[in-house]
Amino acid sequence: MDLDAVRTFIAAADAGRFQEAAAELAVTQQAVSKRIAALERSLGVRLFTRTPRGAELTIDGQAFLPHARELLRAAERAVASVHTGRRPLRVDMITSRSAASGLMRGFHRAHPEIDLDVVMLFDIETAVAAIRSGAIDASFRAVAMPGRPLPGDIESVRVLDEPLQLLTGPAHALASARSVTVAQLAGHRIWMPGLAPGTEWTAYYDDLAAEFGLTIEATGPNFGSDALLDTIADTPALATFMGGQTRLVWPAGHGLRRIPVTDPTPVYPHSLLWRRDDPHPALAVLRAHLAATAAGHGTPGTWAPEWAIPR
């Protein structure tokens, strides 16, 4: 439907005269008549009746008027949704329980005036494509895994090194330890059914296992975090890794233990990705916030893959 014709119809309905509507719209009276006639043909009804005093709405015109006003409001909202600075800042993270979610909550607390849209895309290829197309403004990812260099128009900065912890049930052999070294994990079965081939987190854990001779299993279907926690709680032979800033809740009866890993401490390298020419003003605010609040990386006694891009 021609929005100019709809706009002209509303102006004529409000003014009661085509001449006054033409003056308001800065067009000729003939243009107003042509637009109204085209709209009437499109709808298949008459919208106005000419009278000596001007133009009056027909019954069909009266019925159409509130919908016409809503059409224009919807069009204005649609335009506003893509105007830089007027639409929310769109940021991707892998899950709502991740450390990246904590970073964005901190940003929202510091800048409540900035509207946010948080999305959750699965893999880095999808996230990078969304950044390049403008569907999102930024993404939290571990980059850049071997064979997957970032495109030239994508910038990144490492914003958080998240220490890994070992999660065990109460009957696991390491459950009573206050901390464990990476060497102590050799020979223990670490179960991570969420590892998916081709993802950056799988590349990270593959490198971790190869570097320290660990046994990391991804067997069985991935039924989500609740099923994982149930299995770890009930199976003394299994443990799993989780990020130290990952937010998980489980029943008190599970008796799960979160145990720091040391000597060295494996850290998951979270980076912020964005398109170099993204003009959204809130993106610069987010980058400055993360630069001011994020801890340093490369701390002595920690480990990250060699492919992890430094700050």
LINDA-V601944 format. One record per run of one state. SS is the DSSP state (2 for helix, 1 for strand, 0 for the rest). FROM is the first residue (numbers start at 1). TO is the last residue. If there is no record, write none. Layout:
SS_FROM_TO ; SS_FROM_TO
//
This chain:
0_1_2 ; 2_3_15 ; 0_16_17 ; 2_18_25 ; 0_26_28 ; 2_29_43 ; 0_44_47 ; 1_48_51 ; 0_52_53 ; 1_54_57 ; 0_58_58 ; 2_59_82 ; 0_83_88 ; 1_89_92 ; 0_93_98 ; 2_99_110 ; 0_111_115 ; 1_116_119 ; 0_120_123 ; 2_124_133 ; 0_134_137 ; 1_138_141 ; 0_142_153 ; 1_154_168 ; 0_169_178 ; 1_179_181 ; 0_182_182 ; 2_183_185 ; 0_186_188 ; 1_189_191 ; 0_192_199 ; 2_200_212 ; 0_213_214 ; 1_215_217 ; 0_218_224 ; 2_225_234 ; 0_235_237 ; 1_238_243 ; 0_244_251 ; 2_252_254 ; 0_255_256 ; 1_257_262 ; 0_263_264 ; 1_265_275 ; 0_276_280 ; 2_281_293 ; 0_294_301 ; 1_302_303 ; 0_304_311
//
